[in-house]
Amino acid sequence: MRNSQPPVDWDDTVAIDDEDTTPLGLEPTAPGPVWAVGEAKPVPPERLPWWRWVGGGCRAALWLSPEVGHAQPSPWQVLWLTLLGAALQLGLARLEVTGPAVLDWRAWLVPWWMTLVVLWAAWFALPPRREAEQDPDPWHLHGLGSWFALTTFVTLPAQLALQLLSLSVLREWLAFESPRAQQVYWGLFVLLVLWALSAVLRLTARFAGPRWRLGVLALVMGALTVLSVWQFPDRPWAPDESAALAADTPEPPRLHLSQATFETQQALWPALEQGLLPQREGVTEVYGLVFAPYAEEAVFRRESQMVGDVLRQRFDADGRVLTLINHAETADSLPWATPQNLRRALGLIAQRMDREHDVLVLYLTSHGAQDFKLAASHWPLEVEPIDPQWLRSTLDELGIQNRVLAISACYSGGWITPLASDTSLVMTAADATHTSYGCGHRSELTFFGRALFDEQLRQTHSFTEAFKRMLPVIAEREQQAQKPDGPSNPQISVGARVGPVLSALEQRLGKR
């Protein structure tokens, strides 16, 4: 049959754009992805309920497959799982504190910056989603969201075991003071930490991506784990001391400022001046001064009185000891512990003593700060703190040569260098980076004052020997009390010229 279509005149042909192949009357559509012949078309990731991600993480903790396939959590699931994991960690940590507790937000939030570092490392190590979806290996998992959701719970079984181990010591289920028990404890602790790390690393190895990048992620996580144990030992929960104080102790007495109070304070000084005995010719005397500037804790008042008694009884200093205390109960009997009164008391002692041959024993007891200032408080009276530089310049100005200086306060090791000299013996309750112990409202005496003065210096007249004997006693008591920031590590500095003076004093007192 003949074709009925008219012939085409190629001269009149309209040029057709090869790219414009859209049929008339239809809108163009966006081009879709093209896959090579034989290449598997990726399947959109399925969504799993949140509890499947929790179970998958716990399965991975036992080195099993998480059984989540190529599923991806939604952003809301990631948020929910993160909050759930944080709540479980806080709940487990709360079990460490018996009775009322307060949340230390700083201790809990500070380590979270490490989570951001880990997420960045995971983003660097894991391939993009489309590239991961084309991975044919069924053993591999895919996606940053999946990795984060699973790793949130992969350490949960190990954390439960570590919490139980910690509670066994806190609740005294394990006799931790015995060397055998300590070996068992630390052995189990190391094994549980290695279990958690190995589970995380094995889970990470299941994710698609270059091996060397996954190795970088593993190194980052291992390093941050060590850093968190080393630099962030603080626990998120701490005992609520305010609740215990309200329940167990009455409200401490408060200072009432009045004209009578000020007149009484002024009248104390003439009596002190008359009562302070002068130096005896040919005798190396001990002059004592005790300074307790923090009024809110009765432990410092008790410790001041104990130290004064030891100096009078053991060091032949009866009539040569001054005590300055901030406390409402002593406002009518002892001068306030202020920098001005400390300077005045040191000046009075300097007038009475032989400044080249006698010995000044100065005991400071209070809370300490990381800037090495001694805390001072006697509300509503305003009291300035003192620091080691001020004390050193005051002693040098007064010309007092032989000094035994003892500082019972947190971070008091920072006083060693400013106060050290050839004619000074300096002892501190802690080093410059740790707290001391026993300065709470329930303490009878601080660990330092009790061990050094109330125990050892009642048996010897040697300050260096007493300090040496004190060290293992404090270490044992801090371990039993589970001091949270580690040993206080008391410090001592003995000047070359003060040693012979103290040795001669020890011999004289030993003959009494």
C-alpha positions as CSV (number, residue, x, y, z in Angstrom):
1,M,0.0,0.0,0.0
2,R,1.2,3.4,-0.9
3,N,2.0,5.7,2.0
4,S,-0.6,8.5,2.3
5,Q,1.8,10.9,4.1
6,P,3.1,13.8,1.9
7,P,6.7,13.9,1.1
8,V,9.0,15.8,3.3
9,D,10.7,18.8,2.0
10,W,14.0,18.8,3.9
11,D,14.6,22.4,3.1
12,D,11.5,23.3,5.2
13,T,12.4,21.1,8.1
14,V,12.5,22.8,11.5
15,A,15.6,22.0,13.5
16,I,14.8,19.9,16.5
17,D,16.7,20.2,19.8
18,D,18.0,16.7,20.7
19,E,17.5,17.6,24.4
20,D,13.9,18.7,24.0
21,T,12.1,15.4,23.7
22,T,9.1,16.3,25.9
23,P,5.8,15.3,24.2
24,L,3.5,18.2,23.4
25,G,1.2,19.1,26.2
26,L,3.3,17.5,29.0
27,E,5.6,19.3,31.5
28,P,9.2,18.2,31.7
29,T,10.2,16.1,34.7
30,A,13.5,16.1,36.7
31,P,15.9,13.4,35.5
32,G,16.1,10.5,37.9
33,P,19.2,8.6,38.9
34,V,20.6,6.1,36.4
35,W,22.1,2.8,37.5
36,A,24.3,0.6,35.4
37,V,23.1,-2.6,34.0
38,G,23.3,-5.3,36.7
39,E,23.8,-2.7,39.5
40,A,21.5,-3.1,42.5
41,K,19.1,-0.3,42.9
42,P,19.4,1.0,46.5
43,V,16.4,0.5,48.8
44,P,15.4,3.4,51.0
45,P,16.3,2.7,54.6
46,E,13.5,1.3,56.7
47,R,12.5,2.9,60.1
48,L,12.7,0.8,63.3
49,P,11.0,1.5,66.6
50,W,13.3,3.1,69.2
51,W,13.5,0.0,71.4
52,R,15.1,-1.9,68.5
53,W,18.0,0.5,68.6
54,V,18.4,0.0,72.4
55,G,18.3,-3.7,71.9
56,G,20.7,-3.5,69.0
57,G,23.2,-1.6,71.1
58,C,22.9,-4.2,74.0
59,R,23.4,-7.0,71.5
60,A,26.5,-5.3,70.1
61,A,27.8,-5.2,73.7
62,L,27.9,-9.0,73.6
63,W,29.7,-8.9,70.2
64,L,26.5,-10.0,68.4
65,S,25.0,-8.5,65.3
66,P,22.7,-5.5,66.2
67,E,20.1,-6.8,63.7
68,V,19.2,-3.4,62.4
69,G,20.1,-4.1,58.8
70,H,20.5,-0.9,56.8
71,A,17.9,0.9,58.8
72,Q,18.4,4.6,59.8
73,P,17.0,6.3,62.9
74,S,15.0,9.5,62.4
75,P,16.4,12.7,63.9
76,W,13.7,12.6,66.6
77,Q,14.7,9.0,67.5
78,V,18.3,10.1,67.8
79,L,17.3,12.9,70.2
80,W,15.1,10.6,72.2
81,L,17.8,7.9,72.4
82,T,20.4,10.5,73.5
83,L,18.1,11.8,76.3
84,L,17.3,8.2,77.3
85,G,21.0,7.3,77.5
86,A,21.8,10.4,79.5
87,A,18.9,9.7,81.9
88,L,20.1,6.1,82.5
89,Q,23.7,7.3,83.2
90,L,22.4,9.9,85.7
91,G,20.2,7.3,87.3
92,L,23.0,4.8,87.7
93,A,25.3,7.5,89.2
94,R,22.6,8.5,91.6
95,L,22.9,5.1,93.2
96,E,26.4,6.0,94.4
97,V,25.1,8.5,96.9
98,T,22.9,7.4,99.8
99,G,20.4,9.8,101.2
100,P,19.8,13.3,99.8
101,A,21.9,14.3,96.9
102,V,22.4,17.3,94.6
103,L,23.2,17.3,90.9
104,D,26.6,18.9,90.1
105,W,25.7,20.3,86.6
106,R,29.3,21.3,85.9
107,A,30.6,17.8,86.6
108,W,27.9,16.3,84.3
109,L,28.1,18.8,81.4
110,V,31.8,19.3,81.1
111,P,32.6,15.9,79.6
112,W,29.9,16.4,76.9
113,W,32.4,18.3,74.7
114,M,34.0,14.9,74.1
115,T,30.8,13.7,72.5
116,L,31.1,16.5,69.9
117,V,34.7,15.4,69.2
118,V,33.6,11.8,68.8
119,L,30.7,12.9,66.4
120,W,33.2,14.8,64.3
121,A,35.5,11.9,64.1
122,A,32.6,9.6,63.2
123,W,31.5,12.0,60.5
124,F,35.1,11.9,59.1
125,A,35.3,8.1,59.3
126,L,31.9,7.0,57.9
127,P,31.1,7.4,54.2
128,P,28.2,9.4,52.9
129,R,24.7,7.8,52.9
130,R,24.4,7.2,49.2
131,E,27.8,5.7,49.0
132,A,27.1,3.5,52.0
133,E,23.7,2.3,50.6
134,Q,25.6,1.0,47.5
135,D,27.8,-1.2,49.7
136,P,27.0,-4.8,48.8
137,D,28.6,-6.3,52.0
138,P,25.7,-7.5,54.2
139,W,28.0,-7.5,57.3
140,H,28.4,-3.7,57.1
141,L,26.2,-1.2,58.8
142,H,25.7,2.3,57.4
143,G,25.1,5.9,58.5
144,L,26.2,8.3,61.2
145,G,22.8,8.2,62.8
146,S,22.9,4.4,63.1
147,W,26.3,4.5,64.6
148,F,25.4,7.1,67.2
149,A,22.2,5.4,68.2
150,L,23.9,2.0,68.7
151,T,27.0,3.3,70.5
152,T,24.7,5.2,72.9
153,F,23.7,1.8,74.4
154,V,26.6,-0.5,73.5
155,T,28.4,0.3,76.8
156,L,25.2,0.0,79.0
157,P,25.9,-3.6,80.2
158,A,29.4,-2.7,81.2
159,Q,28.2,0.5,82.9
160,L,25.7,-1.6,84.9
161,A,28.5,-3.9,86.0
162,L,30.8,-1.0,86.9
163,Q,28.1,0.6,88.9
164,L,27.5,-2.6,90.9
165,L,31.2,-2.9,91.5
166,S,31.3,0.7,92.8
167,L,28.3,0.1,95.0
168,S,30.0,-3.0,96.5
169,V,32.7,-0.6,97.9
170,L,30.4,2.3,98.8
171,R,27.9,0.0,100.7
172,E,30.8,-2.0,102.2
173,W,29.8,-5.2,100.5
174,L,33.5,-5.6,99.6
175,A,36.1,-5.2,102.4
176,F,38.1,-2.7,100.4
177,E,40.7,-2.1,103.0
178,S,42.3,-5.5,102.5
179,P,45.0,-5.8,99.8
180,R,43.3,-8.8,98.3
181,A,40.0,-7.0,97.9
182,Q,41.7,-4.0,96.3
183,Q,43.4,-6.3,93.7
184,V,40.1,-7.9,92.9
185,Y,38.4,-4.6,92.6
186,W,40.9,-3.0,90.2
187,G,41.2,-6.2,88.2
188,L,37.4,-6.3,87.6
189,F,37.4,-2.5,86.9
190,V,40.1,-2.9,84.2
191,L,38.3,-5.9,82.7
192,L,34.9,-4.1,82.5
193,V,36.5,-1.0,80.9
194,L,38.2,-3.2,78.3
195,W,34.9,-5.0,77.7
196,A,33.2,-1.6,77.0
197,L,36.0,-0.4,74.7
198,S,36.2,-3.7,72.8
199,A,32.4,-3.7,72.2
200,V,32.5,-0.1,70.9
201,L,35.4,-0.9,68.6
202,R,33.9,-4.1,67.3
203,L,30.6,-2.3,66.6
204,T,32.5,0.5,64.8
205,A,34.3,-2.0,62.7
206,R,30.9,-3.2,61.3
207,F,30.3,0.1,59.6
208,A,31.2,0.7,56.0
209,G,34.1,3.0,55.4
210,P,37.9,3.0,54.8
211,R,39.6,1.0,57.4
212,W,42.2,3.7,58.2
213,R,39.5,6.2,58.9
214,L,37.6,3.8,61.2
215,G,41.0,3.3,62.9
216,V,41.3,7.1,63.5
217,L,37.8,7.0,65.0
218,A,38.8,4.2,67.3
219,L,41.9,6.0,68.5
220,V,39.9,9.2,69.2
221,M,37.4,7.2,71.3
222,G,40.1,5.4,73.2
223,A,42.0,8.6,73.9
224,L,38.9,10.4,75.1
225,T,38.0,7.5,77.4
226,V,41.4,7.7,79.1
227,L,41.2,11.5,79.3
228,S,37.7,11.4,80.9
229,V,39.0,9.0,83.7
230,W,42.1,11.0,84.2
231,Q,40.9,14.6,84.0
232,F,37.2,14.4,84.8
233,P,36.8,12.2,87.9
234,D,34.1,14.2,89.5
235,R,30.8,12.4,89.8
236,P,27.5,14.1,88.8
237,W,25.8,13.5,92.1
238,A,27.1,14.7,95.5
239,P,25.7,14.4,99.0
240,D,23.3,17.2,99.9
241,E,25.2,18.6,102.9
242,S,22.7,21.4,103.4
243,A,19.9,18.8,103.9
244,A,22.1,16.8,106.3
245,L,22.9,20.0,108.2
246,A,19.3,21.0,108.5
247,A,18.3,17.5,109.6
248,D,21.2,16.6,112.0
249,T,22.5,19.9,113.4
250,P,21.0,23.0,114.8
251,E,21.4,26.4,113.1
252,P,25.0,27.6,113.9
253,P,25.1,30.7,116.2
254,R,25.4,34.0,114.4
255,L,27.5,37.1,115.4
256,H,25.4,40.0,116.5
257,L,27.2,43.3,116.0
258,S,26.6,45.8,118.7
259,Q,28.5,48.5,120.5
260,A,28.9,46.1,123.4
261,T,30.5,43.5,121.1
262,F,33.0,46.1,119.7
263,E,33.9,47.4,123.2
264,T,34.5,43.8,124.4
265,Q,36.8,43.1,121.5
266,Q,38.8,46.2,122.2
267,A,39.1,45.3,125.8
268,L,40.6,41.9,125.0
269,W,43.8,43.3,123.7
270,P,45.2,44.9,126.9
271,A,44.6,41.6,128.7
272,L,46.4,39.7,126.0
273,E,49.4,42.1,126.1
274,Q,49.6,41.7,129.9
275,G,49.2,38.0,129.8
276,L,51.8,37.3,127.1
277,L,55.0,36.3,129.0
278,P,58.4,37.6,127.9
279,Q,61.4,35.6,126.8
280,R,63.5,33.9,129.5
281,E,67.2,34.5,129.3
282,G,69.2,31.6,127.8
283,V,66.1,29.6,127.0
284,T,64.8,28.9,123.4
285,E,61.1,29.7,123.8
286,V,58.2,28.6,121.7
287,Y,55.6,31.3,121.0
288,G,52.4,30.1,119.4
289,L,49.7,31.8,117.4
290,V,46.6,30.1,116.1
291,F,44.5,31.7,113.4
292,A,41.0,30.4,112.4
293,P,39.2,33.0,110.3
294,Y,36.1,30.9,109.0
295,A,33.2,31.3,111.4
296,E,30.6,29.0,109.7
297,E,32.4,25.7,110.6
298,A,32.9,24.8,114.3
299,V,35.6,22.4,113.4
300,F,38.1,25.2,113.0
301,R,37.3,26.6,116.5
302,R,37.7,23.1,118.1
303,E,41.0,22.6,116.2
304,S,42.3,26.0,117.3
305,Q,41.7,25.2,120.9
306,M,43.3,21.8,120.5
307,V,46.5,23.1,118.9
308,G,46.8,25.8,121.5
309,D,46.6,23.2,124.3
310,V,49.2,21.0,122.6
311,L,51.6,23.9,122.4
312,R,51.1,24.8,126.0
313,Q,51.4,21.3,127.3
314,R,54.0,19.8,125.1
315,F,56.2,22.8,124.1
316,D,56.5,24.7,127.3
317,A,54.5,27.5,125.8
318,D,52.0,28.2,128.6
319,G,51.5,32.0,128.7
320,R,53.0,32.4,125.2
321,V,50.1,31.3,123.0
322,L,47.6,33.6,121.3
323,T,44.5,32.5,119.6
324,L,42.4,34.4,117.0
325,I,39.1,32.9,116.1
326,N,36.0,33.9,114.1
327,H,33.1,32.3,115.8
328,A,30.0,33.7,117.5
329,E,30.6,31.7,120.7
330,T,34.1,33.3,121.2
331,A,33.2,36.9,120.3
332,D,33.4,38.0,124.0
333,S,36.5,35.9,124.9
334,L,38.9,35.8,122.0
335,P,39.9,38.4,119.4
336,W,38.6,38.1,115.9
337,A,40.7,36.4,113.2
338,T,41.2,39.3,110.8
339,P,44.3,40.3,108.8
340,Q,44.7,43.4,111.0
341,N,44.5,41.4,114.2
342,L,46.9,38.8,112.9
343,R,49.4,41.6,112.1
344,R,48.8,43.0,115.6
345,A,49.3,39.7,117.3
346,L,52.5,38.9,115.4
347,G,53.8,42.4,116.3
348,L,53.0,41.7,120.0
349,I,54.9,38.4,119.9
350,A,57.8,40.0,118.1
351,Q,58.1,42.5,121.0
352,R,58.2,39.7,123.6
353,M,60.4,37.1,122.0
354,D,64.0,36.9,121.0
355,R,63.5,37.2,117.3
356,E,66.8,35.6,116.4
357,H,66.7,32.6,118.8
358,D,63.1,31.8,119.8
359,V,60.7,29.9,117.7
360,L,57.3,31.0,116.4
361,V,54.7,28.3,115.7
362,L,51.9,29.7,113.6
363,Y,48.9,27.5,112.8
364,L,46.4,28.5,110.2
365,T,43.2,26.5,109.8
366,S,40.3,27.3,107.3
367,H,39.0,26.4,103.9
368,G,41.4,27.0,101.0
369,A,41.0,28.0,97.4
370,Q,42.9,27.3,94.2
371,D,44.2,30.8,94.2
372,F,45.8,29.9,97.6
373,K,43.9,32.4,99.7
374,L,42.7,31.4,103.1
375,A,38.9,31.7,103.3
376,A,37.7,34.2,105.9
377,S,34.1,34.7,107.0
378,H,32.3,36.2,110.0
379,W,29.0,37.6,108.8
380,P,27.9,40.3,109.1
381,L,31.5,41.4,109.8
382,E,33.5,41.8,106.6
383,V,36.8,39.9,106.8
384,E,39.4,39.9,104.1
385,P,41.3,36.7,103.3
386,I,45.0,36.4,103.6
387,D,47.5,34.9,101.1
388,P,51.0,33.5,101.6
389,Q,52.7,36.5,100.1
390,W,51.1,38.8,102.6
391,L,52.1,36.5,105.5
392,R,55.7,36.2,104.2
393,S,56.1,40.0,103.9
394,T,54.6,40.6,107.4
395,L,57.0,38.0,109.1
396,D,60.0,39.5,107.2
397,E,59.0,43.0,108.2
398,L,58.7,42.0,111.9
399,G,62.1,40.3,111.8
400,I,60.9,36.9,113.3
401,Q,63.6,34.4,112.2
402,N,62.8,30.9,113.3
403,R,59.3,29.9,112.0
404,V,57.2,26.8,112.1
405,L,54.3,27.4,109.8
406,A,51.4,24.9,109.5
407,I,48.6,25.5,107.1
408,S,45.5,23.3,107.4
409,A,43.5,24.0,104.2
410,C,42.7,22.8,100.8
411,Y,45.3,23.5,98.1
412,S,47.6,24.7,100.9
413,G,50.7,23.3,99.1
414,G,50.6,26.6,97.2
415,W,51.9,28.2,100.4
416,I,55.2,26.2,100.4
417,T,57.2,28.2,97.9
418,P,56.2,31.7,99.1
419,L,56.9,30.9,102.8
420,A,60.0,28.7,102.4
421,S,63.3,30.1,103.7
422,D,66.5,28.9,105.4
423,T,64.9,29.7,108.8
424,S,61.4,28.3,108.2
425,L,59.7,24.9,108.5
426,V,56.5,24.9,106.5
427,M,53.9,22.1,106.6
428,T,50.7,22.0,104.6
429,A,47.6,19.7,104.7
430,A,47.6,19.2,100.9
431,D,49.6,19.9,97.8
432,A,48.7,22.8,95.5
433,T,46.3,20.8,93.4
434,H,44.3,18.7,95.9
435,T,41.9,19.3,98.7
436,S,42.5,18.4,102.3
437,Y,39.8,16.5,104.3
438,G,37.8,16.7,107.5
439,C,36.7,20.3,107.4
440,G,32.9,19.7,107.2
441,H,30.3,20.5,109.8
442,R,30.3,16.9,111.1
443,S,34.1,16.8,111.6
444,E,35.5,17.0,115.1
445,L,39.0,17.9,113.8
446,T,40.5,18.1,110.3
447,F,42.5,15.0,109.2
448,F,45.7,17.1,109.2
449,G,45.3,18.8,112.6
450,R,44.1,15.6,114.3
451,A,47.0,13.4,113.0
452,L,49.8,16.0,113.3
453,F,49.0,17.8,116.6
454,D,46.4,15.8,118.5
455,E,48.2,12.4,117.9
456,Q,51.8,12.6,116.7
457,L,53.0,15.8,118.5
458,R,51.6,14.4,121.8
459,Q,54.2,11.6,121.4
460,T,57.2,13.5,120.0
461,H,58.7,17.0,120.1
462,S,60.0,16.8,116.6
463,F,57.9,18.4,113.9
464,T,59.6,16.6,111.1
465,E,59.2,13.2,112.8
466,A,55.6,13.9,113.6
467,F,55.0,14.9,109.9
468,K,56.6,11.7,108.8
469,R,54.5,9.5,111.1
470,M,51.4,11.4,110.1
471,L,51.5,10.7,106.3
472,P,50.5,7.0,106.3
473,V,47.8,7.7,108.9
474,I,46.2,10.4,106.7
475,A,46.5,8.3,103.6
476,E,44.7,5.4,105.3
477,R,41.9,7.6,106.6
478,E,41.4,9.3,103.3
479,Q,41.2,5.9,101.6
480,Q,38.6,4.7,104.1
481,A,36.6,7.9,103.6
482,Q,36.8,7.5,99.8
483,K,38.1,11.0,99.3
484,P,36.8,11.8,95.8
485,D,39.7,13.8,94.3
486,G,42.5,11.5,95.4
487,P,45.1,11.7,98.2
488,S,45.7,15.2,99.7
489,N,49.4,14.6,99.6
490,P,50.6,16.9,102.5
491,Q,53.8,18.8,101.9
492,I,56.8,19.9,104.0
493,S,59.8,22.2,103.6
494,V,62.6,22.4,106.1
495,G,65.1,25.3,105.9
496,A,68.8,24.5,106.5
497,R,69.2,26.9,109.4
498,V,66.0,26.1,111.2
499,G,66.8,22.4,111.6
500,P,69.5,22.8,114.2
501,V,67.3,25.2,116.2
502,L,64.4,22.8,116.3
503,S,66.8,19.9,117.2
504,A,68.1,21.8,120.2
505,L,64.5,22.7,121.2
506,E,63.6,19.0,121.0
507,Q,66.5,18.0,123.3
508,R,65.5,20.7,125.8
509,L,61.8,19.6,125.9
510,G,62.8,16.0,126.1
511,K,64.6,16.6,129.4
512,R,61.5,18.2,131.1
